[in-house]
Amino acid sequence: MATMRKAVWFIVLAVAMAGWMGMLGSLRGVAEAGVIASHLPETAGSPGDLAKVQTFLENRIVVQMLIDYGVSPQEAMAKARAMSAQDLHRLASLTDRAAEGAHDGVGIVVGLAVLVILILVILMLMNKRVVIR
């Protein structure tokens, strides 16, 4: 095992895998699973759904994202009012899961820190010294 760690291909492979895992770890994605109802729930079409969607559309982050995509908040609210009861209920239930501040750089910084730590651990396991001057 000691001779394998000294091989050049092992070092290249370790650095490539660390970089690949760091890149994959820095990408954000949400995977959610759940049961989809086959019929319209009893609460669909309630006035609370429209109020919930309206509150979500008034959020400053959402307003900024709408403007970035070229949609005015008034147009978005008009589309929400024109939706069917089932679609409005589905949209209202999705607003509960929307993360506020999801576009900040904290995830990228954490991903880079984990990548640096992983590289340092690999170098230490290979009996290499890391000197920062």
C-alpha positions as CSV (number, residue, x, y, z in Angstrom):
1,M,0.0,0.0,0.0
2,A,2.9,2.4,0.7
3,T,4.3,2.0,-2.8
4,M,0.9,2.6,-4.3
5,R,0.6,5.9,-2.5
6,K,3.9,7.0,-3.9
7,A,2.8,6.4,-7.5
8,V,2.1,9.5,-9.6
9,W,-1.3,8.1,-10.8
10,F,-2.5,7.8,-7.3
11,I,-1.8,11.4,-6.5
12,V,-3.5,12.5,-9.8
13,L,-6.5,10.3,-9.1
14,A,-6.8,11.6,-5.5
15,V,-6.7,15.2,-6.5
16,A,-9.1,14.6,-9.4
17,M,-11.6,12.8,-7.1
18,A,-11.3,15.6,-4.5
19,G,-12.0,18.2,-7.1
20,W,-14.9,16.2,-8.5
21,M,-16.5,15.7,-5.1
22,G,-15.9,19.3,-4.2
23,M,-17.6,20.4,-7.4
24,L,-20.6,18.1,-6.8
25,G,-20.8,19.2,-3.2
26,S,-21.0,22.8,-4.1
27,L,-23.9,22.4,-6.5
28,R,-27.2,22.9,-4.8
29,G,-30.2,20.8,-5.5
30,V,-33.3,19.8,-3.7
31,A,-34.7,16.4,-4.1
32,E,-38.2,16.0,-2.6
33,A,-40.5,13.1,-2.7
34,G,-44.1,12.9,-1.7
35,V,-47.5,11.4,-2.4
36,I,-49.5,13.3,-5.1
37,A,-53.2,13.3,-4.5
38,S,-55.3,11.9,-7.3
39,H,-58.2,14.3,-6.6
40,L,-58.7,17.9,-5.6
41,P,-58.3,18.3,-1.8
42,E,-61.2,19.8,0.1
43,T,-59.2,23.0,0.9
44,A,-58.5,23.8,-2.7
45,G,-59.9,27.1,-4.0
46,S,-60.0,28.6,-0.5
47,P,-59.4,32.4,-0.2
48,G,-56.4,31.6,1.9
49,D,-54.6,30.1,-1.1
50,L,-54.8,33.4,-3.0
51,A,-53.7,35.3,0.1
52,K,-50.7,33.0,0.6
53,V,-49.6,33.4,-3.0
54,Q,-50.1,37.1,-2.8
55,T,-47.9,37.3,0.3
56,F,-45.2,35.2,-1.4
57,L,-45.3,37.5,-4.5
58,E,-44.8,40.5,-2.3
59,N,-41.6,39.2,-0.9
60,R,-38.7,41.5,-2.0
61,I,-36.5,38.6,-3.1
62,V,-39.3,37.2,-5.2
63,V,-40.1,40.6,-6.7
64,Q,-36.4,41.1,-7.7
65,M,-36.3,37.6,-9.3
66,L,-39.5,38.4,-11.2
67,I,-38.1,41.6,-12.5
68,D,-34.8,39.8,-13.4
69,Y,-36.9,37.4,-15.6
70,G,-38.8,40.3,-17.2
71,V,-42.1,39.8,-15.4
72,S,-43.8,42.6,-13.4
73,P,-45.2,41.7,-10.0
74,Q,-48.6,42.9,-11.3
75,E,-48.5,40.5,-14.2
76,A,-47.6,37.6,-11.9
77,M,-50.5,38.4,-9.6
78,A,-52.9,38.7,-12.5
79,K,-51.8,35.2,-13.7
80,A,-52.3,33.9,-10.1
81,R,-55.8,35.3,-10.0
82,A,-56.6,33.6,-13.4
83,M,-55.4,30.2,-12.3
84,S,-57.8,27.3,-11.6
85,A,-58.5,26.4,-8.0
86,Q,-56.4,23.3,-8.2
87,D,-53.4,25.1,-9.7
88,L,-53.7,27.9,-7.2
89,H,-53.8,25.4,-4.3
90,R,-50.7,23.6,-5.7
91,L,-48.9,26.9,-6.0
92,A,-49.9,27.9,-2.5
93,S,-48.6,24.7,-1.1
94,L,-45.3,25.1,-2.9
95,T,-44.8,28.6,-1.3
96,D,-44.3,26.9,2.1
97,R,-41.2,25.2,0.8
98,A,-39.6,28.1,-0.9
99,A,-36.3,28.9,0.9
100,E,-35.8,32.6,1.7
101,G,-32.3,33.8,0.6
102,A,-31.6,30.7,-1.5
103,H,-29.3,32.6,-3.8
104,D,-26.6,33.6,-1.2
105,G,-23.0,32.5,-1.5
106,V,-22.8,30.7,1.8
107,G,-23.1,27.3,0.2
108,I,-20.3,28.0,-2.2
109,V,-18.0,29.1,0.6
110,V,-18.8,26.0,2.6
111,G,-18.2,23.8,-0.4
112,L,-14.8,25.4,-1.0
113,A,-13.8,25.1,2.6
114,V,-14.7,21.4,2.6
115,L,-12.7,20.9,-0.6
116,V,-9.6,22.6,0.9
117,I,-9.9,20.4,4.0
118,L,-10.3,17.3,2.0
119,I,-7.2,18.1,-0.1
120,L,-5.2,18.8,3.1
121,V,-6.3,15.5,4.6
122,I,-5.3,13.6,1.5
123,L,-1.9,15.3,1.4
124,M,-1.4,14.5,5.1
125,L,-2.2,10.8,4.5
126,M,0.4,10.7,1.8
127,N,3.0,12.1,4.3
128,K,3.3,15.4,2.4
129,R,3.9,18.6,4.3
130,V,1.7,21.7,3.7
131,V,3.5,24.9,4.6
132,I,1.7,28.2,4.4
133,R,4.0,31.2,4.6
